[in-house]
Every structure is written in C-alpha cells, then in structure tokens.
Amino acid sequence: METERLSFPEILLRETSLTDEQLNEALEIQKEKSGKLKEILFKLNYLKEEDFLKALSKWLGILYLSELSPLEIDRELISKIPINFAKKYEVIPLNRDGDEVRVATSDPMNTFLLDDLRLLLKCRVQAAAAPSRQILATINQVYDRARDSAEQMMDDLNGGNLDSVAEGLEEPEDLLDVTDEAPIIKLVNSLLFRAVKERASDIHIEPFEKDLSVRIRIDGVLHEVIRPPKRIQSSITSRVKIMGGLNIAEKRLPQDGRIRLKIAGKDIDIRLSTVPTSFGERVVMRLLDRSSILLGLDEIGLLGEKLMKIERLIRRSNGILLVTGPTGSGKTTTLYAALSRINSPDKNIITIEDPVEYQLKGIGQIHVNPKIDLTFANGLRSILRQDPDVIMVGEIRDTETAGIAIHASLTGHLVLSTLHTNDAPGAVTRLIDMGIEPFLVSSSVVAIIAQRLVRLICPDCREEVRPTEAELSELSLKKKELDGKAIFRGKGCSNCMGTGYKGRTGIYELLLVDDKIRTLILNNADSNTIKREGVKRGMYTLRMDGSQKVVDGITTIEEVLRVTQEEIGD
C-alpha cells in the first residue's frame, strides 16, 4: 500500500540509484525543453533503462520482464501485429489469458499505443514492461512470417505455377525482364533470413544431377535445409549473382563478389563465391554480422594462467605473436580481442586484412587489394612509415610478408599475425620452410597460439553421462582424476536443432619461445621435438585444453576428439 501513496519521482528515488540533485536537474530540463523524463535521464546517463522500467512497473503495478522467451510467444498473435508497427513502437504480444492479451512494451505509459493494440488484437490488453533491446531482439527472432519461410516457398514453387516460373527464369539474361520473379527472390531472401536467425556462418548451394542441395553451417557443422528442384537452379544462382554484382552470363569461370544487407535489424556482410562444376555453378556465401559485439579475451575460452600470459604478451613493445589454426578456427576473433584489449589513445595501431571483418574504433584498418598491387607485403611496408606501435597482419602467406613482419618486430614494433598450421610448434617449421633464417625466427617470435573451436553443450537439454574408460583414455583422463565432477552431453532439443550443441568456444595451445625453445629453433629441430619440449615446460596441447573443458562441463568428449584429430599419433 505504501507504493500507492508515493509519486513516481519518489518511487524513482527509492528504487534506483538516482539522487535528488539528478532528478531535479532532469525535471528542470523537462520543464524547459519538454520531452519524456526517461529519455532525459538516459541522455544524462543518470539511469539505465532496466532500472527505470523496474521502478515504473512497481509504480503502475504491472509485471516487469527482464527476458523474453521467443518459444513461449503465441504465433497467432504475432500475425495480427505488423512487424514495422512492432519495431517502431517497441512492442510485442506475448500470450492470451482468456479474453485478455499480455503485451511487452518499453513504454507502458503510452495509452495511445495500448488503444491501437486493442483495435489490432480485438481484445483487452494487459501491458508488461520490458527493455527495448529485449523486445527488438525477440521481434527479429519470431517475425519469420511462416508464409515466407524457405520450406513454404518451396511449397509455393512446387504448386501449379512452377513450370511457368521455371520457364520464365530459365535463362539468366532474361531474369531482370521477368515480372513474375517474386517467388525466386522470396526463396533466396528467406534462406538468408533463416541463416542469420540460426547463427549460420555459411550458406552452400550445391548442384547435383537431379536436384540442388542447400546447406547452412551452424557452429562449424553443415545442416541441409532444403532440396529445391533442378528446374529452378539457374534462377537461384542468377538471383544470388545479381545481388553480388557478378556477371550472370559467365558460367565457365569462378567469380567472387560481395553483398551488403540488413536482415532482421542486423547489418550483414556476405562474401560470395561461385565455381563451375559438372552440374552447374556451386555457390557459397560466407555471412559476417557487422552489428555483432566483439568478444573480449576472457570471453573466447581463454582461462586462468593462459589468459594472464597472453595479457602480458600483447602489452610487449616488440616481437611477433602468431595465432595458428585452419580456416574458420577463430584466429581473427582472437586477434581482434587482443587489439581491443590494448587499444588506447597513446597507441598507434594499424591493421592490414583480407577482408576487414569488423570496424575497430580508434584503429587504422587497411583492406588488401591485389588488383591495384596493395598486397600484404606492400601494405606492410607502407604501414611501417606510419609510425605504428602495434601492427596486425591478417595472414602471413609468403616469404616476403614474413620477412617484413620479422623486420618490423626487430625494429621496435609488436606484430600480431596468423598462419595456417595444425599446432603451435608447426608455425616455427612453416616459417623456416618459407625461407626465413632460424636465427631470425628465434629472435623475433615471442609466442605462438594454436586454436580450434569446439561446440558448447546446449544448456536447455544438457544431461549427465557416464563415459567409458576407453572414451576417457582418448583424452588421457582417468576416472579418479575427475574428482567427483560429472561429464555432460546435450540430448538434443528444438533450441539446438537436435544437435545437443549451441554456440562455440575456443581451445588453445600456447607455446612461449623461451631460451630452451630458441636453442631448438636455432638447431633446426623438427616440430615434434619442439612440442615435446614445450609440454615439458608446461605447455597445454589443444587436446589437453579440450580435456579440461570437458571436465568443466563446457563441451563433450566427442567434440574435442573431432577437432583435435591431427594430434592422434603425435
């Protein structure tokens, strides 16, 4: 009853960290310039939206929802609220309770909005308060508009008008002149939407003798989503090529392009590649979400002592730090996390990349362009004339780039770069095989990180399992070493597409180049010798780090074995 006697400003003072002075300042601004009190408080950085809404919901006597579950939202209600309306007013219907519908809104005081919702939903409305970001994220997840889904589009195309659509779109050069092209455009758009919604990194469109296979890569593993009929193959390929600015008449040569799109409120950059095969052009699209938040070093799977060592390494004034691993193992994410950690106004950081995947504020980023002879090597030479403190080279691909990077590290610059090798010691032999003298490698390289990505156990269907002695021995684990800890596995549910996994994290191998390792490099030791010495000196191999993450309940035995197969027999 006490809250009923209090005014809203009084509730704000009691329930939040807001002070009398701050509230009075905000009320004065509101009196002078008008506007909403919450927006003034947010602009002054006096309150967070969550705190404001919690206090408001207490004053109004309504529910406050810190999180929304897309799976619990009534799809029938969603169909009655246009997506543009929902996004503009930051509102989403949740569920029906008798003749009343509960809606989540970031502005529960907006009576005009609630009146509009009553008209749209044709029933009484009960408002609940929820943060804007939660509402917008949920809108982007649930508004997939079933009729435009890839599977539904396939049904439409397989209806009575398939032949006419296929005939009309058979020849790529006529594609832009055909008026009845909507089904193909919708099919491609819905595939892109589904890929973004399900966190896919790639879309593969593969032609076979009698049909097409469309697969998307989620958490590093490909899943087939649809198999369109062969008759619309050229139409789909041509549509994608037009989006990427490629030559639709050229089918004999490989082509590369780029597509920039906004999908479900996310800024997506797509790298497009086509290659000719026996049964038509094969298309692969790599999706990059430019609006995604960059991860920090402590969020990518680096833990404890390893994280502290890397923190020290990236604050050095000179030397080369290499990150190795196959394509798609998260090397660039690790380098970006390192750069973000050391980025400050007193450091001049410049990168040269192919392509620039994320825009980093305060860092100069150069995109290589071989067409105008802006290669890694030439770009690196120019960077050295820009007085850098830290240089990131996207990849060391040749002897010339390696030589310039080593020269830069020996003349007082910290150089971060990547190499394609299976493990950390392999990077040493790779540089020497490129023609770099062992004494230069030993004096410039300060550490090498090898990494892989393992899938995380889905938190919604996680269950305890009892591994066999054979499974444990594969990871060099013994039951007595588990120290009473349980081993988990994902059973498979709708949230993880039945895979038992959702999301990924890294496993790491960190080789520090100390005096002993330097001596081995100078004596041209092979990578296995360097590896054995590294393990003796406390280096955790990829499989050892993976084993620790299994024991910690982060991933599974099968997943660690899958990504560390190359260690077998070492």
Salt bridges, closest charged atoms under 4 A:
GLU2 OE2 - ARG14 NH1 3.17
GLU15 OE2 - ARG14 NH2 2.86
GLU15 OE1 - LYS58 NZ 3.49
GLU28 OE2 - LYS31 NZ 3.92
GLU50 OE2 - ARG133 NH2 2.77
GLU76 OE2 - LYS80 NZ 3.94
ASP99 OD1 - ARG124 NH2 3.41
GLU100 OE2 - ARG124 NH1 3.36
ASP107 OD2 - LYS36 NZ 2.75
ASP115 OD1 - ARG118 NH1 2.42
ASP144 OD1 - ARG75 NH1 3.26
ASP144 OD2 - LYS197 NZ 2.88
ASP148 OD1 - ARG147 NH1 3.23
GLU151 OE2 - ARG194 NH1 2.32
ASP163 OD1 - ARG231 NH1 2.60
GLU198 OE2 - ARG194 NE 3.29
ASP202 OD1 - ARG217 NE 3.92
ASP202 OD2 - ARG286 NE 3.00
GLU206 OE1 - ARG215 NE 2.72
GLU206 OE2 - ARG282 NH2 2.73
ASP211 OD2 - ARG227 NE 2.92
ASP219 OD1 - ARG199 NH1 3.08
GLU224 OE2 - ARG227 NH1 2.58
GLU250 OE1 - ARG252 NH2 3.19
ASP267 OD2 - ARG260 NH2 3.12
ASP269 OD2 - ARG258 NH2 2.94
ASP269 OD2 - ARG290 NH2 3.12
GLU281 OE2 - LYS241 NZ 2.88
ASP298 OD1 - ARG341 NH2 3.70
GLU305 OE2 - LYS309 NZ 3.43
GLU311 OE1 - ARG315 NH2 3.70
GLU311 OE2 - ARG341 NH1 2.03
ASP354 OD2 - ARG397 NH2 3.17
GLU357 OE2 - ARG271 NH2 3.38
GLU395 OE1 - ARG397 NE 3.28
GLU395 OE2 - HIS420 NE2 3.39
GLU400 OE2 - ARG381 NH2 2.37
ASP423 OD2 - LYS531 NZ 3.58
GLU471 OE2 - ARG489 NH2 3.92
ASP514 OD2 - ARG537 NE 2.61
ASP515 OD1 - ARG518 NH1 2.94
GLU533 OE1 - LYS536 NZ 3.98
GLU533 OE2 - ARG537 NH1 3.47
ASP545 OD1 - LYS306 NZ 3.59
ASP545 OD2 - LYS549 NZ 3.31
ASP552 OD1 - LYS485 NZ 3.68
GLU558 OE2 - ARG489 NH2 2.73
GLU559 OE1 - ARG455 NH2 3.14
GLU559 OE2 - ARG562 NH2 2.63
GLU566 OE2 - ARG452 NH2 2.43
ASP570 OD2 - LYS531 NZ 3.16
